[in-house]
Amino acid sequence: MRRLAVALLGVVAVAGTQAHAGVVTFSPDASVFSIAPGAPNPVPDSLGISVKVDPNFTEFDSGDILIGSDTLPITAFEYDPAWASFATSVAPPTFGWGFYPYDVYLAGSRPTLLALSEVNLGVVTVDLRGLDEGTYAIGVSSDTDGGVTAIGRNGVPETLFGRATITIVPEPATLALLGVGALAAMWRRRRTA
């Protein structure tokens, strides 16, 4: 099974008296695979996405993360040792929460606040086999999941948002060949008319 790592970074922005919200970004924020009809498929069987939470507040004591997708099956999640060193209580990954057709719930907490500039959460793996041309997304959204996803500080949640995309497109040479074929068909049609 081939794997390609894409980093998922979380950043929490705090502004005045507004509600706190985190922005989860992917690095890179998109993966693109080119396919050619009849050629070996260059799309890997699966894609491992590294998850990192980088809060913008000074300390926190809990994290609840629901990673989901409407179209990409989530097949596995493996916690990073850094998450286990932050959280004294770590919930095992739980699949199929139902907010998305494919999702995994991750959680951890500790009895006291801990100051960290970032925490590596782990690697989520999605299944890419059999995908057609198109754009597929995986993400984190406190709005979509009913507020489940949050980093907490003394019981006050800091919501998280973000998404990454995987796009499958025809290989450029295939597009050029299709264009030449279309031009030849138009020329032939004009010639016989």
Summary of the structure (lengths in Angstrom):
residues: 193
radius of gyration: 21.3
end to end distance: 53.5
largest distance: 81.9
contacts: 586
relative contact order: 0.25
helix: 14%
strand: 53%
